[in-house]
Amino acid sequence: ADISSAAEIESAARAVATMTASVDLLVANAAQFAPWDETVATADLDLVRDILAVNVVGTWQTIRAFLPALRAAGNARIVIVGSGGGSHGDPQFGIATHPGAASYAVSKAAVHALARKAALELSEEGIDVFAVDPGLTATAPGMAEMGAGPPRDGARSVLAPILHPGSVERGSLTRDGRPLPW
């Protein structure tokens, strides 16, 4: 689904609901990227709005659309794919260390905050929420040449809270199952 479209998100949730009454796991992996050289001072604010609409609002809408099915599962998990680019702890691409891709960094920091708030609110309903950073992963042309790792390696971070329940704190941002300050 195009998660910049609330109608498409709702349509996807309805389609899943016709196949099953419950969903045990939702992986919210949205990423519209910004130019590497984009700074706060130089950012095209129309592009900033688009990035925030996809990365933050689209992720939020996806969670809300699937909540009925997640609640029906009784013990569900939401894994939100964040980014070291939106953290204070990533030494290479973090907010405090990398001057570029400003709107992407800000959007992913907001995604980490969304995960924390959702974890707080939904834990009482038996829904665990996690934010994970797969590290720089070759998911687009040219990224491997920039030093990005293979998607299989990035998937380890996504899988950590799923395969090792209790090893990752709800609402935290982790990379490979280890805390990453956001």
TIVO-2410 file (N, C-alpha, C; in nm, 3 decimals):
# residues 182
REC num residu      c1      c2      c3 atome chaine
REC   1      A   0.085  -0.119   0.000     N      A
REC   1      A   0.000   0.000   0.000    CA      A
REC   1      A   0.088   0.124   0.000     C      A
REC   2      D   0.042   0.224  -0.065     N      A
REC   2      D   0.108   0.355  -0.062    CA      A
REC   2      D   0.069   0.419   0.070     C      A
REC   3      I   0.160   0.422   0.165     N      A
REC   3      I   0.121   0.470   0.297    CA      A
REC   3      I   0.115   0.623   0.308     C      A
REC   4      S   0.134   0.691   0.197     N      A
REC   4      S   0.106   0.834   0.199    CA      A
REC   4      S  -0.043   0.857   0.173     C      A
REC   5      S  -0.116   0.749   0.148     N      A
REC   5      S  -0.259   0.756   0.120    CA      A
REC   5      S  -0.337   0.684   0.230     C      A
REC   6      A  -0.413   0.760   0.308     N      A
REC   6      A  -0.494   0.699   0.414    CA      A
REC   6      A  -0.592   0.599   0.354     C      A
REC   7      A  -0.646   0.628   0.237     N      A
REC   7      A  -0.742   0.536   0.173    CA      A
REC   7      A  -0.676   0.403   0.140     C      A
REC   8      E  -0.552   0.405   0.092     N      A
REC   8      E  -0.484   0.279   0.060    CA      A
REC   8      E  -0.450   0.199   0.186     C      A
REC   9      I  -0.414   0.269   0.292     N      A
REC   9      I  -0.384   0.201   0.418    CA      A
REC   9      I  -0.511   0.132   0.469     C      A
REC  10      E  -0.621   0.205   0.470     N      A
REC  10      E  -0.748   0.148   0.516    CA      A
REC  10      E  -0.791   0.031   0.428     C      A
REC  11      S  -0.769   0.043   0.298     N      A
REC  11      S  -0.801  -0.066   0.206    CA      A
REC  11      S  -0.718  -0.190   0.236     C      A
REC  12      A  -0.591  -0.171   0.265     N      A
REC  12      A  -0.503  -0.284   0.299    CA      A
REC  12      A  -0.550  -0.351   0.428     C      A
REC  13      A  -0.586  -0.271   0.526     N      A
REC  13      A  -0.633  -0.327   0.654    CA      A
REC  13      A  -0.763  -0.404   0.634     C      A
REC  14      R  -0.852  -0.351   0.551     N      A
REC  14      R  -0.977  -0.423   0.522    CA      A
REC  14      R  -0.949  -0.554   0.448     C      A
REC  15      A  -0.855  -0.552   0.355     N      A
REC  15      A  -0.821  -0.673   0.280    CA      A
REC  15      A  -0.766  -0.780   0.374     C      A
REC  16      V  -0.680  -0.741   0.467     N      A
REC  16      V  -0.627  -0.837   0.564    CA      A
REC  16      V  -0.741  -0.890   0.652     C      A
REC  17      A  -0.832  -0.802   0.691     N      A
REC  17      A  -0.943  -0.843   0.777    CA      A
REC  17      A  -1.034  -0.946   0.710     C      A
REC  18      T  -1.039  -0.945   0.577     N      A
REC  18      T  -1.120  -1.047   0.508    CA      A
REC  18      T  -1.052  -1.183   0.510     C      A
REC  19      M  -0.921  -1.185   0.535     N      A
REC  19      M  -0.846  -1.311   0.537    CA      A
REC  19      M  -0.829  -1.368   0.677     C      A
REC  20      T  -0.825  -1.279   0.778     N      A
REC  20      T  -0.801  -1.324   0.915    CA      A
REC  20      T  -0.860  -1.224   1.012     C      A
REC  21      A  -0.903  -1.274   1.127     N      A
REC  21      A  -0.961  -1.186   1.228    CA      A
REC  21      A  -0.855  -1.118   1.313     C      A
REC  22      S  -0.734  -1.175   1.313     N      A
REC  22      S  -0.631  -1.117   1.399    CA      A
REC  22      S  -0.497  -1.112   1.328     C      A
REC  23      V  -0.415  -1.020   1.375     N      A
REC  23      V  -0.278  -1.004   1.324    CA      A
REC  23      V  -0.185  -1.007   1.445     C      A
REC  24      D  -0.090  -1.099   1.443     N      A
REC  24      D   0.004  -1.114   1.553    CA      A
REC  24      D   0.122  -1.018   1.544     C      A
REC  25      L   0.156  -0.977   1.422     N      A
REC  25      L   0.274  -0.896   1.401    CA      A
REC  25      L   0.251  -0.795   1.289     C      A
REC  26      L   0.284  -0.671   1.317     N      A
REC  26      L   0.284  -0.567   1.216    CA      A
REC  26      L   0.423  -0.508   1.211     C      A
REC  27      V   0.485  -0.512   1.094     N      A
REC  27      V   0.613  -0.447   1.074    CA      A
REC  27      V   0.586  -0.322   0.991     C      A
REC  28      A   0.609  -0.207   1.052     N      A
REC  28      A   0.586  -0.078   0.986    CA      A
REC  28      A   0.721  -0.027   0.936     C      A
REC  29      N   0.742  -0.038   0.807     N      A
REC  29      N   0.872  -0.004   0.749    CA      A
REC  29      N   0.850   0.099   0.639     C      A
REC  30      A   0.846   0.225   0.678     N      A
REC  30      A   0.828   0.332   0.581    CA      A
REC  30      A   0.953   0.418   0.575     C      A
REC  31      A   0.996   0.448   0.455     N      A
REC  31      A   1.113   0.535   0.444    CA      A
REC  31      A   1.112   0.608   0.312     C      A
REC  32      Q   1.083   0.735   0.320     N      A
REC  32      Q   1.108   0.823   0.207    CA      A
REC  32      Q   1.232   0.900   0.246     C      A
REC  33      F   1.331   0.894   0.162     N      A
REC  33      F   1.460   0.951   0.197    CA      A
REC  33      F   1.472   1.095   0.149     C      A
REC  34      A   1.569   1.166   0.204     N      A
REC  34      A   1.600   1.304   0.167    CA      A
REC  34      A   1.737   1.306   0.101     C      A
REC  35      P   1.768   1.409   0.026     N      A
REC  35      P   1.902   1.419  -0.031    CA      A
REC  35      P   2.009   1.422   0.079     C      A
REC  36      W   2.122   1.355   0.053     N      A
REC  36      W   2.229   1.348   0.152    CA      A
REC  36      W   2.279   1.486   0.192     C      A
REC  37      D   2.275   1.581   0.099     N      A
REC  37      D   2.329   1.714   0.128    CA      A
REC  37      D   2.225   1.811   0.184     C      A
REC  38      E   2.104   1.764   0.208     N      A
REC  38      E   1.998   1.850   0.262    CA      A
REC  38      E   2.029   1.889   0.406     C      A
REC  39      T   2.020   2.018   0.435     N      A
REC  39      T   2.041   2.068   0.570    CA      A
REC  39      T   1.914   2.140   0.614     C      A
REC  40      V   1.910   2.176   0.741     N      A
REC  40      V   1.796   2.253   0.792    CA      A
REC  40      V   1.782   2.382   0.713     C      A
REC  41      A   1.893   2.446   0.682     N      A
REC  41      A   1.891   2.575   0.613    CA      A
REC  41      A   1.855   2.564   0.465     C      A
REC  42      T   1.884   2.448   0.404     N      A
REC  42      T   1.865   2.437   0.259    CA      A
REC  42      T   1.746   2.350   0.218     C      A
REC  43      A   1.680   2.288   0.312     N      A
REC  43      A   1.575   2.191   0.280    CA      A
REC  43      A   1.460   2.254   0.202     C      A
REC  44      D   1.411   2.180   0.104     N      A
REC  44      D   1.289   2.215   0.032    CA      A
REC  44      D   1.173   2.174   0.122     C      A
REC  45      L   1.101   2.272   0.176     N      A
REC  45      L   0.999   2.241   0.276    CA      A
REC  45      L   0.882   2.160   0.220     C      A
REC  46      D   0.858   2.167   0.089     N      A
REC  46      D   0.756   2.079   0.031    CA      A
REC  46      D   0.801   1.933   0.039     C      A
REC  47      L   0.929   1.908   0.014     N      A
REC  47      L   0.983   1.774   0.028    CA      A
REC  47      L   0.981   1.730   0.174     C      A
REC  48      V   1.011   1.822   0.265     N      A
REC  48      V   1.005   1.792   0.408    CA      A
REC  48      V   0.866   1.744   0.445     C      A
REC  49      R   0.763   1.815   0.399     N      A
REC  49      R   0.625   1.775   0.428    CA      A
REC  49      R   0.595   1.635   0.374     C      A
REC  50      D   0.643   1.606   0.253     N      A
REC  50      D   0.622   1.473   0.195    CA      A
REC  50      D   0.690   1.365   0.278     C      A
REC  51      I   0.812   1.392   0.320     N      A
REC  51      I   0.886   1.293   0.399    CA      A
REC  51      I   0.817   1.270   0.533     C      A
REC  52      L   0.775   1.375   0.599     N      A
REC  52      L   0.703   1.360   0.725    CA      A
REC  52      L   0.570   1.286   0.703     C      A
REC  53      A   0.503   1.314   0.592     N      A
REC  53      A   0.375   1.249   0.564    CA      A
REC  53      A   0.392   1.098   0.548     C      A
REC  54      V   0.497   1.055   0.483     N      A
REC  54      V   0.520   0.912   0.465    CA      A
REC  54      V   0.577   0.850   0.591     C      A
REC  55      N   0.691   0.901   0.636     N      A
REC  55      N   0.764   0.835   0.743    CA      A
REC  55      N   0.693   0.840   0.878     C      A
REC  56      V   0.630   0.950   0.909     N      A
REC  56      V   0.567   0.964   1.041    CA      A
REC  56      V   0.416   0.939   1.032     C      A
REC  57      V   0.347   1.020   0.955     N      A
REC  57      V   0.201   1.009   0.950    CA      A
REC  57      V   0.158   0.877   0.887     C      A
REC  58      G   0.226   0.834   0.783     N      A
REC  58      G   0.192   0.706   0.720    CA      A
REC  58      G   0.211   0.589   0.815     C      A
REC  59      T   0.320   0.592   0.892     N      A
REC  59      T   0.343   0.488   0.992    CA      A
REC  59      T   0.234   0.491   1.098     C      A
REC  60      W   0.200   0.609   1.145     N      A
REC  60      W   0.096   0.627   1.247    CA      A
REC  60      W  -0.038   0.575   1.195     C      A
REC  61      Q  -0.073   0.613   1.072     N      A
REC  61      Q  -0.200   0.568   1.014    CA      A
REC  61      Q  -0.203   0.416   0.997     C      A
REC  62      T  -0.090   0.358   0.961     N      A
REC  62      T  -0.083   0.213   0.944    CA      A
REC  62      T  -0.109   0.143   1.077     C      A
REC  63      I  -0.046   0.191   1.181     N      A
REC  63      I  -0.068   0.132   1.314    CA      A
REC  63      I  -0.216   0.142   1.351     C      A
REC  64      R  -0.274   0.258   1.335     N      A
REC  64      R  -0.415   0.276   1.371    CA      A
REC  64      R  -0.507   0.187   1.288     C      A
REC  65      A  -0.478   0.173   1.160     N      A
REC  65      A  -0.565   0.093   1.073    CA      A
REC  65      A  -0.563  -0.055   1.112     C      A
REC  66      F  -0.448  -0.103   1.161     N      A
REC  66      F  -0.435  -0.244   1.196    CA      A
REC  66      F  -0.462  -0.273   1.343     C      A
REC  67      L  -0.489  -0.170   1.424     N      A
REC  67      L  -0.513  -0.192   1.566    CA      A
REC  67      L  -0.626  -0.290   1.596     C      A
REC  68      P  -0.740  -0.285   1.527     N      A
REC  68      P  -0.844  -0.383   1.559    CA      A
REC  68      P  -0.795  -0.528   1.544     C      A
REC  69      A  -0.723  -0.557   1.439     N      A
REC  69      A  -0.672  -0.693   1.418    CA      A
REC  69      A  -0.561  -0.727   1.517     C      A
REC  70      L  -0.479  -0.629   1.554     N      A
REC  70      L  -0.374  -0.652   1.653    CA      A
REC  70      L  -0.437  -0.677   1.791     C      A
REC  71      R  -0.540  -0.601   1.824     N      A
REC  71      R  -0.609  -0.621   1.952    CA      A
REC  71      R  -0.674  -0.759   1.957     C      A
REC  72      A  -0.728  -0.804   1.845     N      A
REC  72      A  -0.793  -0.935   1.840    CA      A
REC  72      A  -0.695  -1.049   1.863     C      A
REC  73      A  -0.567  -1.025   1.835     N      A
REC  73      A  -0.466  -1.130   1.854    CA      A
REC  73      A  -0.441  -1.159   2.001     C      A
REC  74      G  -0.463  -1.059   2.085     N      A
REC  74      G  -0.444  -1.079   2.228    CA      A
REC  74      G  -0.302  -1.058   2.276     C      A
REC  75      N  -0.204  -1.091   2.197     N      A
REC  75      N  -0.064  -1.075   2.236    CA      A
REC  75      N   0.015  -1.046   2.109     C      A
REC  76      A   0.003  -0.925   2.061     N      A
REC  76      A   0.062  -0.889   1.932    CA      A
REC  76      A   0.186  -0.803   1.950     C      A
REC  77      R   0.259  -0.789   1.841     N      A
REC  77      R   0.378  -0.704   1.839    CA      A
REC  77      R   0.372  -0.611   1.719     C      A
REC  78      I   0.423  -0.490   1.741     N      A
REC  78      I   0.443  -0.394   1.633    CA      A
REC  78      I   0.592  -0.362   1.633     C      A
REC  79      V   0.654  -0.380   1.518     N      A
REC  79      V   0.795  -0.345   1.502    CA      A
REC  79      V   0.800  -0.230   1.402     C      A
REC  80      I   0.845  -0.116   1.449     N      A
REC  80      I   0.855   0.002   1.365    CA      A
REC  80      I   1.001   0.018   1.323     C      A
REC  81      V   1.025   0.025   1.195     N      A
REC  81      V   1.162   0.039   1.146    CA      A
REC  81      V   1.200   0.187   1.151     C      A
REC  82      G   1.293   0.215   1.240     N      A
REC  82      G   1.345   0.350   1.255    CA      A
REC  82      G   1.476   0.363   1.180     C      A
REC  83      S   1.565   0.445   1.235     N      A
REC  83      S   1.693   0.466   1.169    CA      A
REC  83      S   1.792   0.530   1.265     C      A
REC  84      G   1.917   0.487   1.253     N      A
REC  84      G   2.023   0.555   1.326    CA      A
REC  84      G   2.032   0.701   1.286     C      A
REC  85      G   1.984   0.733   1.167     N      A
REC  85      G   1.983   0.872   1.122    CA      A
REC  85      G   1.895   0.961   1.208     C      A
REC  86      G   1.801   0.901   1.279     N      A
REC  86      G   1.713   0.977   1.368    CA      A
REC  86      G   1.748   0.956   1.514     C      A
REC  87      S   1.870   0.912   1.540     N      A
REC  87      S   1.912   0.887   1.677    CA      A
REC  87      S   2.027   0.981   1.716     C      A
REC  88      H   2.047   0.990   1.845     N      A
REC  88      H   2.162   1.065   1.896    CA      A
REC  88      H   2.281   0.974   1.918     C      A
REC  89      G   2.260   0.843   1.903     N      A
REC  89      G   2.364   0.748   1.934    CA      A
REC  89      G   2.438   0.689   1.817     C      A
REC  90      D   2.392   0.716   1.696     N      A
REC  90      D   2.460   0.660   1.579    CA      A
REC  90      D   2.583   0.746   1.548     C      A
REC  91      P   2.703   0.688   1.556     N      A
REC  91      P   2.824   0.768   1.537    CA      A
REC  91      P   2.849   0.812   1.394     C      A
REC  92      Q   2.788   0.744   1.297     N      A
REC  92      Q   2.815   0.777   1.157    CA      A
REC  92      Q   2.707   0.865   1.094     C      A
REC  93      F   2.578   0.831   1.117     N      A
REC  93      F   2.469   0.902   1.048    CA      A
REC  93      F   2.371   0.970   1.142     C      A
REC  94      G   2.397   0.972   1.273     N      A
REC  94      G   2.303   1.024   1.370    CA      A
REC  94      G   2.282   1.174   1.363     C      A
REC  95      I   2.180   1.218   1.434     N      A
REC  95      I   2.143   1.359   1.439    CA      A
REC  95      I   2.259   1.446   1.484     C      A
REC  96      A   2.336   1.399   1.580     N      A
REC  96      A   2.445   1.479   1.636    CA      A
REC  96      A   2.576   1.466   1.557     C      A
REC  97      T   2.581   1.376   1.457     N      A
REC  97      T   2.708   1.353   1.389    CA      A
REC  97      T   2.705   1.373   1.239     C      A
REC  98      H   2.588   1.365   1.176     N      A
REC  98      H   2.580   1.375   1.029    CA      A
REC  98      H   2.496   1.496   0.992     C      A
REC  99      P   2.554   1.593   0.922     N      A
REC  99      P   2.482   1.717   0.894    CA      A
REC  99      P   2.375   1.706   0.785     C      A
REC 100      G   2.379   1.604   0.701     N      A
REC 100      G   2.286   1.596   0.588    CA      A
REC 100      G   2.159   1.521   0.617     C      A
REC 101      A   2.077   1.510   0.513     N      A
REC 101      A   1.949   1.439   0.518    CA      A
REC 101      A   1.865   1.483   0.638     C      A
REC 102      A   1.856   1.613   0.658     N      A
REC 102      A   1.792   1.669   0.778    CA      A
REC 102      A   1.648   1.624   0.795     C      A
REC 103      S   1.568   1.632   0.690     N      A
REC 103      S   1.426   1.597   0.707    CA      A
REC 103      S   1.407   1.449   0.735     C      A
REC 104      Y   1.491   1.364   0.677     N      A
REC 104      Y   1.484   1.221   0.706    CA      A
REC 104      Y   1.518   1.197   0.853     C      A
REC 105      A   1.624   1.260   0.902     N      A
REC 105      A   1.666   1.244   1.041    CA      A
REC 105      A   1.556   1.288   1.136     C      A
REC 106      V   1.499   1.404   1.110     N      A
REC 106      V   1.392   1.455   1.196    CA      A
REC 106      V   1.271   1.362   1.190     C      A
REC 107      S   1.238   1.313   1.071     N      A
REC 107      S   1.122   1.223   1.059    CA      A
REC 107      S   1.144   1.094   1.136     C      A
REC 108      K   1.264   1.039   1.129     N      A
REC 108      K   1.290   0.913   1.199    CA      A
REC 108      K   1.298   0.934   1.350     C      A
REC 109      A   1.345   1.050   1.395     N      A
REC 109      A   1.340   1.081   1.539    CA      A
REC 109      A   1.195   1.084   1.585     C      A
REC 110      A   1.107   1.141   1.503     N      A
REC 110      A   0.964   1.143   1.536    CA      A
REC 110      A   0.906   1.001   1.537     C      A
REC 111      V   0.952   0.916   1.446     N      A
REC 111      V   0.907   0.776   1.443    CA      A
REC 111      V   0.948   0.705   1.572     C      A
REC 112      H   1.069   0.734   1.621     N      A
REC 112      H   1.113   0.672   1.746    CA      A
REC 112      H   1.025   0.719   1.862     C      A
REC 113      A   0.989   0.847   1.863     N      A
REC 113      A   0.900   0.898   1.967    CA      A
REC 113      A   0.762   0.834   1.955     C      A
REC 114      L   0.714   0.816   1.834     N      A
REC 114      L   0.585   0.749   1.811    CA      A
REC 114      L   0.589   0.607   1.868     C      A
REC 115      A   0.697   0.535   1.844     N      A
REC 115      A   0.709   0.399   1.897    CA      A
REC 115      A   0.705   0.399   2.049     C      A
REC 116      R   0.773   0.494   2.110     N      A
REC 116      R   0.775   0.501   2.256    CA      A
REC 116      R   0.636   0.529   2.311     C      A
REC 117      K   0.565   0.624   2.250     N      A
REC 117      K   0.429   0.657   2.295    CA      A
REC 117      K   0.334   0.539   2.273     C      A
REC 118      A   0.345   0.475   2.158     N      A
REC 118      A   0.258   0.360   2.129    CA      A
REC 118      A   0.287   0.246   2.226     C      A
REC 119      A   0.413   0.224   2.259     N      A
REC 119      A   0.449   0.118   2.354    CA      A
REC 119      A   0.386   0.145   2.490     C      A
REC 120      L   0.391   0.269   2.533     N      A
REC 120      L   0.333   0.307   2.661    CA      A
REC 120      L   0.182   0.283   2.662     C      A
REC 121      E   0.116   0.327   2.557     N      A
REC 121      E  -0.030   0.319   2.550    CA      A
REC 121      E  -0.081   0.177   2.526     C      A
REC 122      L  -0.014   0.102   2.441     N      A
REC 122      L  -0.068  -0.027   2.397    CA      A
REC 122      L  -0.024  -0.145   2.483     C      A
REC 123      S   0.075  -0.126   2.570     N      A
REC 123      S   0.123  -0.238   2.651    CA      A
REC 123      S   0.012  -0.292   2.741     C      A
REC 124      E  -0.076  -0.205   2.789     N      A
REC 124      E  -0.187  -0.249   2.874    CA      A
REC 124      E  -0.285  -0.339   2.798     C      A
REC 125      E  -0.282  -0.332   2.666     N      A
REC 125      E  -0.370  -0.414   2.583    CA      A
REC 125      E  -0.300  -0.540   2.534     C      A
REC 126      G  -0.178  -0.563   2.578     N      A
REC 126      G  -0.105  -0.681   2.535    CA      A
REC 126      G  -0.037  -0.667   2.401     C      A
REC 127      I  -0.017  -0.544   2.359     N      A
REC 127      I   0.053  -0.519   2.233    CA      A
REC 127      I   0.188  -0.457   2.265     C      A
REC 128      D   0.295  -0.526   2.227     N      A
REC 128      D   0.430  -0.476   2.248    CA      A
REC 128      D   0.475  -0.400   2.123     C      A
REC 129      V   0.537  -0.285   2.145     N      A
REC 129      V   0.583  -0.200   2.034    CA      A
REC 129      V   0.733  -0.177   2.050     C      A
REC 130      F   0.804  -0.191   1.939     N      A
REC 130      F   0.949  -0.174   1.936    CA      A
REC 130      F   0.988  -0.087   1.818     C      A
REC 131      A   1.098  -0.014   1.831     N      A
REC 131      A   1.159   0.057   1.718    CA      A
REC 131      A   1.294  -0.009   1.693     C      A
REC 132      V   1.322  -0.037   1.569     N      A
REC 132      V   1.448  -0.102   1.534    CA      A
REC 132      V   1.519  -0.025   1.424     C      A
REC 133      D   1.649  -0.029   1.429     N      A
REC 133      D   1.732   0.031   1.325    CA      A
REC 133      D   1.809  -0.081   1.257     C      A
REC 134      P   1.783  -0.105   1.129     N      A
REC 134      P   1.856  -0.213   1.060    CA      A
REC 134      P   1.997  -0.174   1.018     C      A
REC 135      G   2.038  -0.052   1.050     N      A
REC 135      G   2.167  -0.004   1.002    CA      A
REC 135      G   2.155   0.034   0.854     C      A
REC 136      L   2.259   0.091   0.801     N      A
REC 136      L   2.257   0.129   0.660    CA      A
REC 136      L   2.247   0.002   0.577     C      A
REC 137      T   2.136  -0.012   0.508     N      A
REC 137      T   2.103  -0.135   0.437    CA      A
REC 137      T   2.082  -0.105   0.290     C      A
REC 138      A   2.135  -0.190   0.205     N      A
REC 138      A   2.127  -0.171   0.059    CA      A
REC 138      A   1.988  -0.208   0.009     C      A
REC 139      T   1.896  -0.114   0.025     N      A
REC 139      T   1.758  -0.135  -0.020    CA      A
REC 139      T   1.723  -0.050  -0.142     C      A
REC 140      A   1.820   0.019  -0.196     N      A
REC 140      A   1.798   0.101  -0.315    CA      A
REC 140      A   1.925   0.098  -0.399     C      A
REC 141      P   1.912   0.123  -0.529     N      A
REC 141      P   2.031   0.121  -0.615    CA      A
REC 141      P   2.138   0.219  -0.567     C      A
REC 142      G   2.262   0.173  -0.570     N      A
REC 142      G   2.375   0.257  -0.534    CA      A
REC 142      G   2.412   0.254  -0.386     C      A
REC 143      M   2.327   0.197  -0.302     N      A
REC 143      M   2.354   0.198  -0.158    CA      A
REC 143      M   2.467   0.102  -0.120     C      A
REC 144      A   2.478  -0.010  -0.188     N      A
REC 144      A   2.587  -0.103  -0.157    CA      A
REC 144      A   2.721  -0.037  -0.182     C      A
REC 145      E   2.729   0.045  -0.288     N      A
REC 145      E   2.852   0.115  -0.319    CA      A
REC 145      E   2.887   0.220  -0.213     C      A
REC 146      M   2.787   0.261  -0.135     N      A
REC 146      M   2.809   0.356  -0.026    CA      A
REC 146      M   2.849   0.285   0.104     C      A
REC 147      G   2.858   0.154   0.098     N      A
REC 147      G   2.896   0.078   0.217    CA      A
REC 147      G   2.779   0.014   0.291     C      A
REC 148      A   2.660   0.022   0.232     N      A
REC 148      A   2.542  -0.037   0.297    CA      A
REC 148      A   2.552  -0.189   0.297     C      A
REC 149      G   2.504  -0.248   0.404     N      A
REC 149      G   2.505  -0.393   0.417    CA      A
REC 149      G   2.389  -0.457   0.343     C      A
REC 150      P   2.393  -0.588   0.328     N      A
REC 150      P   2.285  -0.658   0.259    CA      A
REC 150      P   2.158  -0.659   0.343     C      A
REC 151      P   2.041  -0.662   0.277     N      A
REC 151      P   1.914  -0.664   0.350    CA      A
REC 151      P   1.906  -0.776   0.454     C      A
REC 152      R   1.965  -0.891   0.426     N      A
REC 152      R   1.961  -1.002   0.523    CA      A
REC 152      R   2.022  -0.959   0.657     C      A
REC 153      D   2.131  -0.883   0.653     N      A
REC 153      D   2.193  -0.836   0.777    CA      A
REC 153      D   2.103  -0.736   0.848     C      A
REC 154      G   2.042  -0.646   0.771     N      A
REC 154      G   1.951  -0.548   0.830    CA      A
REC 154      G   1.830  -0.613   0.893     C      A
REC 155      A   1.786  -0.726   0.838     N      A
REC 155      A   1.669  -0.796   0.890    CA      A
REC 155      A   1.692  -0.847   1.032     C      A
REC 156      R   1.816  -0.869   1.071     N      A
REC 156      R   1.844  -0.918   1.207    CA      A
REC 156      R   1.789  -0.822   1.313     C      A
REC 157      S   1.800  -0.693   1.288     N      A
REC 157      S   1.747  -0.595   1.383    CA      A
REC 157      S   1.596  -0.603   1.391     C      A
REC 158      V   1.533  -0.619   1.277     N      A
REC 158      V   1.387  -0.629   1.273    CA      A
REC 158      V   1.342  -0.755   1.347     C      A
REC 159      L   1.416  -0.862   1.332     N      A
REC 159      L   1.378  -0.990   1.391    CA      A
REC 159      L   1.408  -1.002   1.540     C      A
REC 160      A   1.500  -0.922   1.592     N      A
REC 160      A   1.543  -0.937   1.733    CA      A
REC 160      A   1.426  -0.936   1.831     C      A
REC 161      P   1.336  -0.837   1.828     N      A
REC 161      P   1.227  -0.840   1.927    CA      A
REC 161      P   1.123  -0.949   1.899     C      A
REC 162      I   1.124  -1.003   1.778     N      A
REC 162      I   1.029  -1.109   1.743    CA      A
REC 162      I   1.081  -1.244   1.787     C      A
REC 163      L   1.207  -1.272   1.756     N      A
REC 163      L   1.265  -1.403   1.783    CA      A
REC 163      L   1.316  -1.419   1.926     C      A
REC 164      H   1.339  -1.307   1.992     N      A
REC 164      H   1.393  -1.312   2.128    CA      A
REC 164      H   1.306  -1.229   2.222     C      A
REC 165      P   1.182  -1.274   2.246     N      A
REC 165      P   1.091  -1.197   2.332    CA      A
REC 165      P   1.154  -1.171   2.468     C      A
REC 166      G   1.135  -1.050   2.517     N      A
REC 166      G   1.189  -1.013   2.646    CA      A
REC 166      G   1.332  -0.963   2.644     C      A
REC 167      S   1.400  -0.983   2.531     N      A
REC 167      S   1.540  -0.939   2.524    CA      A
REC 167      S   1.552  -0.792   2.484     C      A
REC 168      V   1.444  -0.736   2.433     N      A
REC 168      V   1.444  -0.598   2.387    CA      A
REC 168      V   1.336  -0.522   2.465     C      A
REC 169      E   1.372  -0.408   2.521     N      A
REC 169      E   1.277  -0.328   2.598    CA      A
REC 169      E   1.170  -0.268   2.506     C      A
REC 170      R   1.046  -0.281   2.549     N      A
REC 170      R   0.936  -0.221   2.472    CA      A
REC 170      R   0.959  -0.070   2.459     C      A
REC 171      G   0.930  -0.019   2.341     N      A
REC 171      G   0.943   0.124   2.315    CA      A
REC 171      G   1.083   0.172   2.289     C      A
REC 172      S   1.180   0.084   2.304     N      A
REC 172      S   1.319   0.126   2.284    CA      A
REC 172      S   1.356   0.121   2.136     C      A
REC 173      L   1.463   0.189   2.103     N      A
REC 173      L   1.523   0.180   1.971    CA      A
REC 173      L   1.645   0.090   1.984     C      A
REC 174      T   1.650  -0.013   1.901     N      A
REC 174      T   1.763  -0.105   1.906    CA      A
REC 174      T   1.818  -0.130   1.767     C      A
REC 175      R   1.944  -0.170   1.765     N      A
REC 175      R   2.009  -0.218   1.643    CA      A
REC 175      R   2.070  -0.353   1.681     C      A
REC 176      D   2.034  -0.455   1.606     N      A
REC 176      D   2.081  -0.591   1.636    CA      A
REC 176      D   2.050  -0.632   1.779     C      A
REC 177      G   1.936  -0.587   1.831     N      A
REC 177      G   1.894  -0.624   1.965    CA      A
REC 177      G   1.959  -0.546   2.078     C      A
REC 178      R   2.047  -0.451   2.044     N      A
REC 178      R   2.116  -0.371   2.145    CA      A
REC 178      R   2.062  -0.228   2.143     C      A
REC 179      P   2.046  -0.165   2.259     N      A
REC 179      P   1.991  -0.029   2.266    CA      A
REC 179      P   2.072   0.071   2.185     C      A
REC 180      L   2.002   0.162   2.121     N      A
REC 180      L   2.062   0.272   2.047    CA      A
REC 180      L   1.989   0.398   2.093     C      A
REC 181      P   2.058   0.491   2.160     N      A
REC 181      P   1.988   0.611   2.209    CA      A
REC 181      P   1.925   0.690   2.096     C      A
REC 182      W   1.802   0.730   2.116     N      A
REC 182      W   1.739   0.808   2.011    CA      A
REC 182      W   1.718   0.951   2.057     C      A
***
